[in-house]
Amino acid sequence: MKKFLIIGMGEFGTQIATHLIELGNDVCLVDASIEKVNAYKDIFDNVFRGDCLQLQTLKELDVKDYDSCIVTVGDNFQNSLEITSRLKEAGAKHVVAKSYSDIQSKFLAMAGADEVAFPEKESALKLATTLSDTRLVDFIRISEDLGLYNKRVPKAWVKKSIVDLDIRKAYRINILAVKKNNDVFIPDPDYVFEESDLVYLFGSEKTIRRLK
């Protein structure tokens, strides 16, 4: 179990808190708004009102004891910058800050953020990618070019085996798993694809895009 401090109780912050708790972590939420604190005090166990622009508040929260501090203040970028900087000053081990643009990301990194979350950009990229490829179900970008892709099996692969297609050599991608109905499994080289299969692929975005 890890400990997380989330500063800012907007939709992004509370969604992260919910998922972290579901994964078995200890989460504390802080916001300067008494209205937000009252709105969530019956939903989360550890909810506090505090002005995290004040270094003393961060010290009282013992930010150095958390595995990660997540700044989700979105309505005032100046506040996000100052809180990020003061978290590091107070001894925070790891700081994640929410960003709305590439410029903001650069300033947050300069202020001390170890990671920058860019939810709007990531959501837009994901939507554009899945809409442009009707056979693509989902994907996770690993680097600027590489990613994990969940895709309906290309029509050219149906009724053919992995070894016959020589996929790794021919396409320079790796098949990680196949989903058939509700079963997910690692296929043998002689596995023959069916039209209803979903395949989990690892490779470059350009290569995956060509698998129409």
C-alpha positions in Angstrom: 0.0 0.0 0.0 1.2 3.5 -0.9 0.3 6.9 0.5 -0.9 9.7 -1.8 -1.7 13.3 -1.1 -4.1 14.9 -3.6 -4.3 18.7 -3.6 -7.4 20.0 -5.3 -10.8 18.3 -5.2 -12.1 18.9 -8.7 -13.3 16.1 -11.0 -9.8 15.1 -12.0 -8.5 14.9 -8.4 -11.5 13.0 -7.0 -11.4 10.5 -9.9 -7.8 9.8 -9.2 -8.5 9.4 -5.5 -11.3 7.0 -6.2 -9.1 4.8 -8.4 -6.2 4.9 -6.0 -8.4 3.8 -3.1 -9.9 1.0 -5.3 -6.3 -0.2 -5.8 -5.8 -0.4 -2.1 -3.8 2.8 -1.4 -4.1 5.3 1.4 -5.3 8.7 0.0 -5.6 12.1 1.6 -7.4 14.9 -0.1 -6.9 18.6 0.6 -8.7 21.7 -0.8 -8.9 25.3 0.1 -12.7 25.3 -0.5 -14.9 24.4 2.5 -17.7 23.7 0.0 -15.7 21.0 -1.7 -14.5 19.5 1.6 -18.1 19.3 2.8 -19.2 17.8 -0.5 -16.7 14.9 -0.2 -16.2 14.3 3.5 -18.8 11.5 3.5 -17.3 9.9 0.4 -13.6 9.8 1.3 -12.1 9.0 4.8 -9.3 11.6 4.8 -10.5 15.0 3.6 -9.2 18.3 4.9 -9.5 22.0 4.3 -6.1 23.7 3.9 -4.4 26.5 1.9 -1.5 24.6 0.3 -0.1 27.9 -1.0 1.2 28.2 2.5 4.5 26.3 3.2 3.4 25.8 6.8 0.3 24.0 5.7 2.4 21.6 3.6 4.7 21.0 6.6 1.8 20.3 8.8 0.5 17.7 6.3 3.9 16.0 6.5 4.2 15.8 2.7 7.6 14.1 2.9 5.8 11.0 4.3 3.7 10.5 1.1 4.9 8.4 -1.8 3.5 10.9 -4.2 1.8 14.3 -4.0 -0.6 15.1 -6.9 -1.4 18.7 -7.7 -4.8 18.9 -9.5 -5.5 22.6 -9.1 -6.8 23.5 -12.5 -8.5 26.9 -12.3 -5.4 28.9 -11.4 -2.1 28.0 -13.1 -0.1 30.4 -10.8 -1.4 28.5 -7.8 -0.4 25.2 -9.3 3.1 26.4 -10.0 3.5 27.8 -6.4 2.1 24.7 -4.8 4.4 22.5 -6.9 7.4 24.5 -5.9 6.5 24.6 -2.2 5.9 20.8 -2.1 9.5 20.3 -3.1 10.6 22.9 -0.6 8.7 21.1 2.1 10.5 17.8 1.2 8.0 16.0 -1.0 9.5 12.9 -2.5 7.6 12.8 -5.8 5.3 15.5 -7.2 2.8 15.1 -10.1 1.1 18.2 -11.5 -1.8 18.6 -13.8 -1.2 20.6 -16.9 -3.4 22.1 -19.7 -0.8 22.9 -22.3 2.8 22.1 -23.4 3.9 25.5 -22.1 2.4 24.8 -18.7 4.1 21.4 -18.6 7.5 23.1 -19.1 6.9 25.6 -16.3 5.7 22.9 -13.9 8.8 20.8 -14.6 10.9 23.9 -13.9 9.0 24.4 -10.7 10.0 20.9 -9.5 7.3 18.6 -10.9 8.7 15.1 -11.3 5.8 14.2 -13.6 3.2 16.2 -15.5 -0.3 14.9 -16.2 -1.9 16.3 -19.4 -5.4 14.6 -19.3 -7.0 16.7 -22.0 -4.2 16.1 -24.5 -4.1 12.4 -23.8 -7.8 12.1 -24.1 -7.9 14.0 -27.4 -5.0 11.8 -28.8 -6.8 8.6 -27.7 -10.1 9.7 -29.3 -8.5 10.9 -32.5 -6.5 7.6 -32.9 -9.4 5.3 -32.2 -11.8 7.3 -34.5 -9.3 7.2 -37.4 -8.9 3.4 -37.2 -12.3 1.6 -37.1 -10.6 -1.7 -36.1 -8.7 -0.1 -33.2 -10.4 -0.7 -29.8 -7.9 0.9 -27.4 -4.2 1.9 -27.0 -1.6 3.0 -24.5 1.3 5.1 -25.7 4.6 3.9 -24.3 6.9 6.4 -26.0 6.8 8.9 -28.8 6.4 6.1 -31.3 5.8 2.8 -29.5 2.6 1.7 -27.9 0.3 -1.2 -26.8 -2.7 -1.6 -29.1 -5.9 -3.6 -28.7 -7.2 -4.1 -32.2 -9.7 -6.2 -34.1 -7.8 -8.8 -36.0 -6.8 -7.5 -39.5 -8.9 -9.1 -42.2 -5.8 -10.3 -44.0 -4.9 -12.4 -40.9 -8.2 -14.3 -40.6 -7.9 -18.1 -41.2 -4.1 -17.8 -41.0 -1.7 -18.8 -38.3 0.9 -16.6 -36.5 3.8 -18.7 -37.9 2.4 -18.6 -41.4 2.1 -14.8 -41.3 5.5 -14.5 -39.8 4.2 -11.4 -38.1 7.2 -10.3 -36.1 9.4 -10.4 -39.2 6.9 -9.1 -41.7 5.4 -6.3 -39.6 8.0 -5.7 -36.8 5.3 -6.0 -34.2 4.8 -8.4 -31.3 1.5 -10.2 -30.5 1.2 -10.1 -26.7 -2.3 -11.8 -26.4 -5.5 -12.7 -28.1 -9.0 -12.1 -26.7 -11.7 -14.6 -27.9 -15.1 -13.9 -26.4 -14.2 -13.2 -22.7 -11.0 -15.2 -22.6 -7.6 -13.6 -22.9 -4.6 -15.9 -23.6 -1.1 -15.9 -25.0 -1.4 -17.6 -28.4 0.9 -20.4 -29.6 2.8 -19.8 -32.9 0.3 -22.2 -34.7 -2.7 -20.3 -33.5 -5.1 -19.5 -36.4 -6.9 -16.2 -36.2 -10.7 -15.9 -36.3 -12.7 -12.9 -37.5 -14.1 -12.2 -34.0 -10.6 -12.1 -32.4 -9.1 -9.0 -30.7 -5.3 -8.9 -30.7 -3.0 -7.1 -28.3 -0.1 -5.7 -30.2 3.1 -4.0 -29.3 4.9 -1.9 -31.9 5.3 1.4 -33.6 2.3 3.6 -34.2 3.1 3.9 -38.0 3.2 0.1 -38.4 0.0 -0.5 -36.4 -1.8 2.2 -38.5 -1.0 0.3 -41.7 -2.8 -2.8 -40.4 -6.2 -1.9 -41.9 
